Amino acid sequence: AYASTSSRLGSIVANWLCVKHNPLCGVGVKKLNEIVESYRISKGYYFFSNTNGLLMNYAIFGCVFGILYTILIILFVYKLTGNKKILFIFAKIIF
């Protein structure tokens, strides 16, 4: 259980640090694994794969495309469910 928890937490922290240090353009696909690995070692987390899909996109592409990606996910969920309440739920979470 510890390895799974550490892996997920480490993935969140490492991706968040990438976004924090490179908010507009991200770090790019090629450098992400290298940078995440250095954060993993420096923070002492145990993980072998980057499991956080949403934050990973922010880390790779930056906030501009990350926000666009998030909006597209929300619209996709709305199209699947057809439920307008889902838009309000996401709005409350974000704001």
KAQUIVEN-V832017 format. One record per helix or strand of 2 or more residues. SS is the DSSP state (2 for helix, 1 for strand). FROM is the first residue (numbers start at 1). TO is the last residue. If there is no record, write none. Layout:
ss={SS SS}
from={FROM FROM}
to={TO TO}
This chain:
ss={2 2 2 2}
from={2 29 53 85}
to={21 43 81 94}
